[in-house]
Amino acid sequence: MWIFLLNDAQCSCSTAASSPANPSAQIHTNKATMKFSLLALSTAAALGGTDAFLAPQQPRLSSSALAGYGIGSWNKKSSPSSSGGGGAAVATRNPWDDANKANTVSKSDTFIKAPTTKKSYGLGSWNKSASPGGATSAVANAPPSAAATGGCPFHANYDAIRDELKLIMDNPSWDDGSLAPIFLRLAWHSSGTYDAATGTGGSNGAGMRFQNEAADPENAGLAPARAFLEPVKRKFPEISYSDLWILAAYVGLEVTGGPVIDFQPGRVDHPDESYWEQMSYGRLPAAEKYCCPHLDDSNVSSSLDETGKVKGWEGLCTHVRNEVFYRMGFNDQEIVALLCGGHVYGRCHPNASGYAGPWVENMTEFSNEYATDMIEDEWTLVSHGDTWLDAQGSAELRPAPGNRQFVNQKKGVTGDDPNQMMLLSDMILAWDPDFRPILEMYAEDEDKLKVDFGAAFKRLTELGCGFP
């Protein structure tokens, strides 16, 4: 649950948190104003209530929503576009509902009413069938189209698509006013499954449209990102979902002062979920993997060693370095660049990942603040039991039960410092003797970080695509 890897990911050591169901959106056009709502779809109990899925060709669902994010009715005002048609979506409600409304609906409210049902949505017909574990699956029966075949990259107007993405990027109703962070995380998580040894995974395919990959606990909370991009996909069906997700991240970086990355199109969407036979969970990093569990929630400091590091951090470092990044083919400098550039964006949400709060003060602008703050600030380990955070105006930094994180606040000490946090998997950059010098380099040189992060992120998002 880095914004790419760990932002809102679920720690393997913690109790699985229920995550919001996956949305689909229907747009009702009314001249310059379009109103659409997203309706929560429950995920099968066998998948632990994690994100649901978007099927290969998105139907115009008659009702759609994201109850888990507090999304009710949205007003969508038409905005100028070089290609005409609809405009950019502007939500009028904050999708992250503080009340954390129910993330799922009862089984009787899901797609499945019988072992197999069929319903027309105006784009052909879909079969919804129940798998042995009770999970829903979708197979498109619609006529062949650009959307169904993964788009036609040679006919896509990427300048027009970029313009459309820029129009929706600023959204006052979403988190901190920008969709860039969640688009970056979507691109990262769709790419970060790549395995160099087998050549499987990666951004090619947009597998998160299907329930198995969407149900990975590390992908919790990404349903809104896919939903926000659905109107763009419908307006430009010639672009594949795979390309759209990556291009949205590139545009997000560009409009927030990050690196300008040359976009290479040509990713092709998976036609069905058969690709998953060669895949598995565990390819995305977990924030506390291999760290010694804390047993006493009232005394989380007992899990620290005499140097202030979490006991077992070396195992977590091996997980991040070897099991995740080395598996994809990255070196130590690229690892630090990706984390320093990625975690300057966005925040974590307890109802998605189990972790809470932003990494930096300015979480919608590119900078090297993540690196400088990790080195210069004093960090305190907390858990859900640290209710003193609430009393000191830092409730947004208290993680969900079973999770630990570092915060820049101290018990009994109040000040003007903005609320910030670091995951255990972030802190290894400061603790590991090989990572630390690279972290210090980026803390001193923001321009170099921008160049190195741009190069590493482009490489990440092209792994497994077969580009020259």
C-alpha positions as CSV (number, residue, x, y, z in Angstrom):
1,M,0.0,0.0,0.0
2,W,2.5,2.2,-1.0
3,I,1.0,4.6,-3.3
4,F,2.2,2.3,-5.8
5,L,3.2,-0.8,-3.9
6,L,2.0,-0.4,-0.4
7,N,-0.4,2.6,-0.4
8,D,-3.5,1.1,1.1
9,A,-2.2,-2.4,0.9
10,Q,-3.1,-5.0,3.5
11,C,-0.3,-6.3,5.7
12,S,0.0,-10.0,5.6
13,C,0.5,-10.1,9.4
14,S,-2.7,-8.3,10.2
15,T,-6.3,-9.3,10.2
16,A,-7.7,-8.9,6.7
17,A,-9.8,-5.8,6.6
18,S,-13.0,-5.6,4.6
19,S,-12.5,-3.4,1.6
20,P,-15.0,-1.6,-0.6
21,A,-16.6,-3.4,-3.4
22,N,-15.9,-2.6,-6.9
23,P,-18.0,0.0,-8.7
24,S,-19.3,0.3,-12.2
25,A,-20.7,3.6,-13.4
26,Q,-23.5,4.6,-15.6
27,I,-23.6,8.1,-17.0
28,H,-27.0,9.8,-17.5
29,T,-26.5,12.6,-19.9
30,N,-28.5,15.8,-19.6
31,K,-27.0,18.4,-21.8
32,A,-24.1,20.0,-19.9
33,T,-24.8,18.1,-16.7
34,M,-24.5,14.4,-16.2
35,K,-25.4,12.7,-13.0
36,F,-24.2,9.3,-12.0
37,S,-24.1,7.3,-8.9
38,L,-22.1,4.2,-8.0
39,L,-23.6,1.2,-6.3
40,A,-21.6,-1.1,-4.1
41,L,-21.3,-4.7,-5.4
42,S,-20.3,-7.3,-2.8
43,T,-17.3,-9.5,-3.3
44,A,-17.6,-13.2,-2.6
45,A,-17.1,-14.3,1.0
46,A,-14.4,-16.7,-0.3
47,L,-12.4,-13.7,-1.4
48,G,-12.5,-12.1,2.0
49,G,-14.6,-9.1,1.0
50,T,-11.9,-7.4,-1.0
51,D,-12.3,-5.3,-4.1
52,A,-14.6,-6.6,-6.7
53,F,-13.9,-6.4,-10.4
54,L,-14.6,-4.7,-13.6
55,A,-15.3,-7.0,-16.5
56,P,-13.5,-6.8,-19.9
57,Q,-16.2,-4.7,-21.6
58,Q,-17.9,-2.4,-19.2
59,P,-21.7,-2.5,-19.5
60,R,-23.9,0.5,-18.8
61,L,-25.1,-0.8,-15.5
62,S,-28.5,0.6,-14.6
63,S,-27.4,1.5,-11.1
64,S,-23.9,1.8,-9.8
65,A,-22.1,3.0,-6.8
66,L,-19.4,2.8,-4.2
67,A,-21.2,2.6,-0.8
68,G,-17.9,1.8,0.9
69,Y,-16.5,5.1,-0.1
70,G,-19.5,7.2,0.7
71,I,-20.1,7.9,-2.9
72,G,-23.8,8.8,-3.4
73,S,-24.9,11.0,-6.3
74,W,-22.4,12.8,-8.4
75,N,-22.8,15.8,-10.7
76,K,-20.8,15.5,-13.8
77,K,-20.4,18.8,-15.7
78,S,-19.5,18.6,-19.4
79,S,-16.1,20.1,-20.1
80,P,-14.4,21.1,-23.3
81,S,-12.7,18.4,-25.3
82,S,-11.0,18.4,-28.6
83,S,-13.0,15.3,-29.5
84,G,-16.4,16.5,-28.3
85,G,-18.8,14.4,-26.4
86,G,-18.9,14.2,-22.6
87,G,-16.7,15.9,-20.2
88,A,-14.8,15.5,-17.0
89,A,-16.4,14.1,-13.8
90,V,-16.5,16.4,-10.8
91,A,-17.8,14.6,-7.7
92,T,-19.9,16.5,-5.2
93,R,-19.4,14.2,-2.3
94,N,-16.2,12.9,-0.6
95,P,-15.9,9.2,-1.5
96,W,-14.1,8.5,1.8
97,D,-16.9,8.4,4.2
98,D,-15.8,9.0,7.8
99,A,-18.6,6.9,9.0
100,N,-17.2,4.0,6.9
101,K,-20.5,2.9,5.5
102,A,-21.0,-0.8,4.8
103,N,-18.5,-2.0,2.2
104,T,-20.6,-4.9,1.1
105,V,-24.2,-5.8,0.5
106,S,-25.9,-9.0,1.4
107,K,-25.4,-12.0,-0.8
108,S,-28.9,-11.7,-2.1
109,D,-28.0,-8.3,-3.5
110,T,-25.1,-9.4,-5.6
111,F,-25.1,-10.3,-9.3
112,I,-26.0,-13.9,-8.5
113,K,-29.7,-14.7,-8.1
114,A,-29.3,-18.3,-9.5
115,P,-26.3,-20.4,-10.6
116,T,-26.5,-18.6,-14.0
117,T,-28.4,-15.5,-15.0
118,K,-28.3,-13.3,-18.0
119,K,-29.2,-9.6,-18.3
120,S,-28.9,-7.1,-21.1
121,Y,-27.2,-3.8,-20.4
122,G,-27.4,-2.3,-23.9
123,L,-23.9,-3.4,-24.8
124,G,-24.6,-7.0,-25.7
125,S,-25.3,-9.5,-22.9
126,W,-23.3,-10.8,-19.9
127,N,-23.4,-14.1,-18.2
128,K,-23.0,-13.9,-14.5
129,S,-22.2,-17.3,-13.0
130,A,-21.2,-18.5,-9.5
131,S,-17.8,-20.1,-9.0
132,P,-17.4,-23.1,-6.6
133,G,-16.5,-20.7,-3.8
134,G,-19.5,-18.5,-4.3
135,A,-17.6,-15.8,-6.2
136,T,-19.1,-14.0,-9.1
137,S,-17.6,-14.1,-12.6
138,A,-18.4,-12.2,-15.7
139,V,-18.0,-13.2,-19.3
140,A,-18.7,-10.6,-22.0
141,N,-21.0,-11.8,-24.8
142,A,-21.1,-8.4,-26.5
143,P,-20.2,-8.0,-30.1
144,P,-16.5,-7.5,-30.8
145,S,-15.4,-3.9,-30.4
146,A,-12.4,-1.8,-29.5
147,A,-13.3,-2.1,-25.8
148,A,-13.7,-5.9,-26.0
149,T,-10.4,-6.5,-27.8
150,G,-8.3,-4.2,-25.7
151,G,-8.4,-1.1,-27.9
152,C,-6.7,-0.1,-31.1
153,P,-3.5,1.8,-30.2
154,F,-2.8,2.8,-33.8
155,H,-6.1,4.8,-34.0
156,A,-6.2,6.3,-30.5
157,N,-5.9,10.1,-30.2
158,Y,-3.6,10.2,-27.3
159,D,-3.4,14.0,-27.2
160,A,-7.2,14.1,-26.8
161,I,-7.1,11.4,-24.1
162,R,-4.4,13.3,-22.3
163,D,-6.6,16.5,-22.4
164,E,-9.5,14.5,-21.0
165,L,-7.4,13.1,-18.2
166,K,-6.2,16.5,-17.2
167,L,-9.7,17.8,-17.0
168,I,-10.7,15.2,-14.4
169,M,-7.4,15.2,-12.4
170,D,-8.3,18.0,-10.0
171,N,-11.3,16.9,-8.0
172,P,-12.0,18.9,-4.8
173,S,-14.3,16.1,-3.5
174,W,-11.7,13.4,-3.6
175,D,-9.2,13.0,-0.7
176,D,-6.8,15.9,-1.0
177,G,-8.3,17.4,-4.1
178,S,-6.5,15.3,-6.8
179,L,-6.9,12.0,-8.5
180,A,-3.2,11.8,-9.4
181,P,-2.2,9.8,-6.3
182,I,-4.8,7.0,-6.7
183,F,-4.1,6.8,-10.5
184,L,-0.4,6.4,-9.7
185,R,-1.2,3.6,-7.3
186,L,-3.5,1.9,-9.8
187,A,-0.6,2.0,-12.4
188,W,1.9,0.8,-9.9
189,H,-0.2,-2.2,-8.6
190,S,-1.1,-3.2,-12.1
191,S,2.6,-3.2,-13.1
192,G,4.1,-4.5,-9.8
193,T,2.9,-8.1,-10.4
194,Y,5.6,-8.7,-13.0
195,D,7.9,-11.7,-12.5
196,A,11.1,-11.6,-14.6
197,A,11.7,-15.4,-14.2
198,T,8.4,-16.4,-15.7
199,G,7.5,-13.3,-17.8
200,T,4.1,-13.2,-16.2
201,G,2.3,-10.2,-14.6
202,G,2.8,-6.6,-15.4
203,S,0.6,-3.8,-16.7
204,N,-0.1,-5.6,-20.0
205,G,-3.6,-7.0,-19.6
206,A,-5.3,-4.8,-17.0
207,G,-6.0,-7.9,-14.9
208,M,-7.5,-6.0,-12.0
209,R,-10.7,-5.8,-14.1
210,F,-11.3,-9.4,-13.0
211,Q,-12.1,-10.6,-9.5
212,N,-9.0,-12.6,-8.7
213,E,-6.5,-9.9,-9.2
214,A,-8.8,-7.2,-7.8
215,A,-9.3,-9.3,-4.7
216,D,-5.6,-9.2,-3.8
217,P,-5.6,-7.6,-0.4
218,E,-2.8,-5.2,-1.5
219,N,-5.3,-3.8,-4.2
220,A,-7.9,-2.8,-1.6
221,G,-9.2,0.7,-2.3
222,L,-8.4,0.8,-6.0
223,A,-12.0,0.4,-7.2
224,P,-12.6,4.2,-7.3
225,A,-9.6,4.7,-9.5
226,R,-11.0,2.3,-12.1
227,A,-14.4,3.9,-11.8
228,F,-13.1,7.4,-12.3
229,L,-11.5,6.3,-15.5
230,E,-14.5,4.5,-16.9
231,P,-16.1,7.6,-18.5
232,V,-12.8,8.2,-20.3
233,K,-12.7,4.7,-21.5
234,R,-16.2,4.9,-22.8
235,K,-15.5,8.2,-24.6
236,F,-12.3,6.8,-26.1
237,P,-12.9,3.0,-26.6
238,E,-9.9,2.7,-28.9
239,I,-7.5,2.9,-25.9
240,S,-7.1,-0.4,-23.9
241,Y,-7.7,-0.3,-20.2
242,S,-4.0,-1.3,-19.8
243,D,-2.8,1.7,-21.7
244,L,-5.4,4.0,-20.0
245,W,-4.4,3.1,-16.5
246,I,-0.7,3.8,-17.2
247,L,-1.4,7.0,-19.2
248,A,-3.5,8.4,-16.4
249,A,-0.6,7.9,-14.0
250,Y,1.8,9.7,-16.4
251,V,-0.6,12.6,-16.7
252,G,-1.0,12.7,-13.0
253,L,2.7,13.0,-12.5
254,E,3.0,15.7,-15.2
255,V,0.2,18.0,-13.8
256,T,1.6,17.7,-10.3
257,G,5.1,18.8,-11.2
258,G,6.6,15.3,-11.5
259,P,8.6,13.9,-14.4
260,V,7.2,14.0,-17.9
261,I,7.3,10.5,-19.1
262,D,7.2,9.5,-22.8
263,F,4.2,7.2,-23.2
264,Q,4.5,4.0,-25.2
265,P,1.1,2.6,-26.2
266,G,0.4,-1.0,-27.3
267,R,-0.7,-2.8,-24.1
268,V,-3.5,-5.4,-24.8
269,D,-6.2,-6.3,-22.3
270,H,-6.7,-9.8,-21.2
271,P,-9.8,-11.2,-22.8
272,D,-10.7,-13.3,-19.8
273,E,-9.3,-14.5,-16.5
274,S,-7.4,-17.5,-17.8
275,Y,-4.1,-15.6,-17.4
276,W,-4.5,-16.0,-13.6
277,E,-3.6,-19.7,-13.8
278,Q,0.1,-18.6,-14.0
279,M,-0.3,-15.9,-11.3
280,S,-0.5,-15.9,-7.5
281,Y,-1.0,-13.5,-4.6
282,G,2.0,-12.2,-2.8
283,R,3.7,-10.4,-5.6
284,L,2.9,-7.0,-4.2
285,P,4.7,-5.9,-1.0
286,A,3.2,-6.1,2.4
287,A,3.9,-3.3,4.9
288,E,4.9,-5.5,7.9
289,K,5.8,-8.9,6.4
290,Y,8.3,-10.9,8.5
291,C,8.4,-8.3,11.3
292,C,7.8,-9.7,14.7
293,P,4.2,-9.3,15.6
294,H,3.2,-7.0,18.5
295,L,1.1,-8.8,21.0
296,D,0.3,-6.0,23.4
297,D,-1.6,-3.2,21.7
298,S,-1.2,-1.0,24.8
299,N,2.6,-1.3,24.6
300,V,3.6,-1.2,21.0
301,S,7.0,0.0,21.8
302,S,7.8,-3.5,23.1
303,S,8.3,-4.5,19.5
304,L,11.2,-2.1,19.1
305,D,14.8,-3.1,19.6
306,E,17.4,-1.1,21.5
307,T,18.2,1.1,18.4
308,G,14.5,2.0,17.8
309,K,14.0,-0.3,14.9
310,V,11.1,-2.8,14.7
311,K,12.3,-6.3,15.6
312,G,12.5,-8.4,12.5
313,W,13.0,-5.4,10.2
314,E,15.7,-7.3,8.3
315,G,13.2,-9.8,7.1
316,L,10.9,-7.1,5.9
317,C,13.8,-5.5,4.1
318,T,14.5,-8.9,2.4
319,H,10.9,-9.1,1.4
320,V,10.9,-5.6,-0.2
321,R,14.3,-5.9,-1.9
322,N,14.4,-9.5,-3.0
323,E,10.9,-10.9,-3.1
324,V,9.4,-7.8,-4.8
325,F,11.9,-5.5,-6.5
326,Y,14.7,-7.9,-7.4
327,R,12.1,-10.3,-8.7
328,M,11.1,-7.6,-11.2
329,G,14.7,-6.8,-12.1
330,F,15.3,-3.5,-10.2
331,N,18.5,-2.5,-8.4
332,D,18.8,-0.7,-5.0
333,Q,18.9,2.8,-6.4
334,E,15.8,2.2,-8.5
335,I,14.0,0.8,-5.5
336,V,14.8,3.9,-3.4
337,A,13.9,6.2,-6.3
338,L,10.5,4.5,-6.8
339,L,9.6,4.7,-3.2
340,C,10.8,8.3,-2.7
341,G,9.0,9.5,-5.8
342,G,5.9,7.4,-5.3
343,H,5.2,7.9,-1.6
344,V,5.3,11.7,-1.8
345,Y,1.8,11.3,-3.2
346,G,-1.5,10.4,-1.4
347,R,-2.3,8.9,1.9
348,C,-3.4,5.6,3.5
349,H,-6.9,4.8,4.6
350,P,-7.8,2.5,7.6
351,N,-10.9,1.2,5.8
352,A,-8.9,0.1,2.8
353,S,-5.3,-0.8,3.9
354,G,-5.5,-0.7,7.6
355,Y,-2.9,2.1,7.7
356,A,-3.7,5.8,8.1
357,G,-2.6,9.2,7.0
358,P,-0.3,10.9,4.5
359,W,3.4,10.5,4.1
360,V,4.1,14.2,3.5
361,E,2.6,17.5,4.1
362,N,2.1,18.4,0.4
363,M,0.7,15.0,-0.9
364,T,-0.4,16.2,-4.3
365,E,2.9,17.7,-5.5
366,F,6.1,16.1,-6.6
367,S,9.0,16.7,-4.3
368,N,11.8,15.0,-2.3
369,E,9.9,15.7,1.0
370,Y,9.5,12.0,1.7
371,A,13.2,11.5,1.8
372,T,14.0,14.6,3.7
373,D,11.3,14.0,6.3
374,M,12.3,10.4,6.9
375,I,15.8,11.5,7.7
376,E,15.2,14.7,9.6
377,D,11.9,14.1,11.6
378,E,11.6,12.1,14.7
379,W,9.3,9.1,14.3
380,T,7.1,7.3,16.9
381,L,5.8,3.8,16.5
382,V,2.0,3.6,17.1
383,S,-0.8,1.1,16.9
384,H,-4.6,1.3,17.0
385,G,-4.4,1.3,20.8
386,D,-2.7,4.7,20.8
387,T,-5.8,6.7,21.4
388,W,-3.7,9.7,22.6
389,L,-3.4,10.5,18.9
390,D,-7.1,11.4,18.8
391,A,-6.8,13.7,21.9
392,Q,-3.9,15.5,20.2
393,G,-5.7,16.2,16.9
394,S,-4.0,13.3,15.1
395,A,-6.8,10.8,14.9
396,E,-6.1,10.5,11.1
397,L,-2.8,8.8,12.0
398,R,-4.2,5.9,14.1
399,P,-4.1,2.7,12.1
400,A,-6.7,-0.1,12.1
401,P,-6.5,-2.8,14.7
402,G,-3.6,-5.1,14.2
403,N,-1.4,-2.7,12.3
404,R,1.6,-0.6,13.2
405,Q,3.1,2.5,11.7
406,F,5.4,5.4,12.5
407,V,4.1,8.9,13.0
408,N,5.7,12.3,13.4
409,Q,3.8,13.1,16.7
410,K,4.8,12.4,20.3
411,K,2.5,11.6,23.2
412,G,2.0,14.6,25.4
413,V,3.7,17.0,22.9
414,T,1.6,19.2,20.8
415,G,2.8,21.5,18.0
416,D,2.2,22.8,14.6
417,D,3.7,19.9,12.6
418,P,1.3,18.5,10.1
419,N,0.2,14.9,10.6
420,Q,2.5,12.5,8.7
421,M,3.3,8.8,8.9
422,M,5.7,6.2,7.6
423,L,5.1,2.5,7.1
424,L,7.5,0.0,8.5
425,S,8.3,-0.8,4.9
426,D,9.2,2.8,4.4
427,M,11.6,3.0,7.4
428,I,13.8,0.2,6.0
429,L,15.2,2.8,3.6
430,A,16.7,4.6,6.6
431,W,17.7,1.5,8.5
432,D,19.3,-0.6,5.8
433,P,23.0,0.4,5.3
434,D,22.8,0.0,1.5
435,F,19.5,1.9,1.1
436,R,20.4,4.7,3.5
437,P,23.1,6.5,1.3
438,I,20.7,6.5,-1.7
439,L,18.0,8.0,0.5
440,E,20.3,10.7,1.7
441,M,21.3,11.5,-1.9
442,Y,17.7,12.1,-2.9
443,A,17.1,14.1,0.2
444,E,19.8,16.5,-1.0
445,D,18.9,16.5,-4.7
446,E,15.3,16.8,-5.8
447,D,16.2,17.2,-9.5
448,K,18.1,13.9,-9.5
449,L,15.2,12.2,-7.8
450,K,12.8,13.5,-10.5
451,V,15.0,12.1,-13.3
452,D,15.7,8.8,-11.6
453,F,12.1,8.3,-10.5
454,G,10.8,9.0,-14.0
455,A,13.1,6.5,-15.6
456,A,12.3,3.8,-13.0
457,F,8.6,4.4,-13.1
458,K,8.6,4.2,-16.9
459,R,10.5,0.9,-16.7
460,L,8.1,-0.4,-14.1
461,T,5.0,0.3,-16.2
462,E,6.5,-1.3,-19.3
463,L,7.7,-4.6,-17.7
464,G,6.2,-7.6,-19.6
465,C,4.8,-5.5,-22.4
466,G,7.3,-6.6,-25.0
467,F,8.2,-3.1,-26.0
468,P,11.6,-2.6,-27.7
